[in-house]
Amino acid sequence: MKTEMITKNNARIAVVRSDKHLITDVQSALDLIMTVSYEKDCKNIAINKEAVTEDFFILSTCLAGEILQKFINYGVRFAIYGDFSQHMSKPLKDFIYECNNGKDIYFQPDVSSAVDKLAGC
């Protein structure tokens, strides 16, 4: 796991990159939240799609809802960036649309867009 700290628009954002899955279940999501929150003193996390288990993108598993609820509960704004085209079922497309129109959870095509959303740009 590589973490780069970016400050933009007075917001500190932890950009996390990993080639292996860091988020596989609710506990691993909590571990990431706590690691970034305490080690980096940061409440904004952007992570590459490849670091998130494929089951997250299958909404019928309920994994996305359970994981994203933890980010909300702990006051951490969260963005996943990457190519979601292979996962674009109608329910997931609607879910991504709703998240992107909110204030806390985002799905973005690249790291720059994810940072901009978390920075409020």
N, C-alpha and C positions, 0 to 999 in steps of 0.2 A: 504494500500500500504506500503510495506516495501522496503527500498532502502539501499543497502549495497555498499559502495565504495571500489573498488579494484584497486590497482595500479600494473600494470604488463608491463614490457618492456617500462617503462617510459610513459605509457598511463593510464589516470584515466578513470575508467569505472564504471558507475552506474548500478548495477544489481537490477532491479525492480521485485518484486514478489507480485502477488495479486491473490486472489481466485475469485475476481469479475472482470468484464470487466472494464478496464481503458481506452481502446481505442475502441470507438464505432462509431466514425465519425471523420471528419477532425478537428473539434473544440476540441474534447477531445485529439486528437493527439498533437495539438498545445499546449494545456494546459500542457501535459506531457513534451513536449520539453521545454517550458518556465520554468516549475517548476524545472526540473533537471538542466537546463542550469544556472539558476540564484541562486537557493538554494544550489546546489552542485558544481557549477562552473565546469560543466562537459559537454563534447561534444560527449561522447560515451555512448550509452544506450543499455543494454540487458534486455529484458523483457520476461517473461514466456508466452507461447502460450495461456494459459487460461485467460490471461488479455486482450486478443484481441478478438473482436467480431467475431463470425463465418462467418459473411458476408464478412469479409476481405479476406477470403480464397476462396470465389466464385468470380473469376476474372470478370465475366460478370457484377457484380455490379459496377465495376470500383473503388471501395472503396480502394483497395490496392494501386492502382496507385496514387490516389489523396492523400492518407495519406503519402505514401513513398516520394512523391514529396515534401511535407512539410519538411521532415527530410533533404532531399538534399538541399532545398532552405535555410534552417537555418544552414547548415554545421554540422549537427549532424549525426554521424555514428550510425547505428541501427542494432541490432540483435534480432531476435525472436527465442527462444529456446523451444524445446518440441517435441512431437510425432506428425508428420504431416500426418501419414499414412492414417488416415480416410478422409483426404482432397485431396488425390493424383489423381486428374484428370490430364489428359495429359497436358492441358495448365498450370496448377499450377506447375506440375513437371518441365516443361520447364522454367517457371518463376523463380522458386527456383534455378534451375541450373544456370541460367543467373545471378541472384543476387549473388550467392555464388562465382561466378567467377569475380565479380566486386570488388570495394574497399570501398563501403559505406553501403551496405545493405546485411544482412546475415540471413539465416535460418539454425539453427543448432540443433542437437539432444539433447544437454544438455548445462547447464550453463557453464561448463568448456570449451567446444568447442566455445561457443559464446564469452567468454572472450578472448580466444586465438585469434580468428579472429579479434576482435576489437583492440587487442593489437599488431596486426601485426605479430603474431607468426606462 
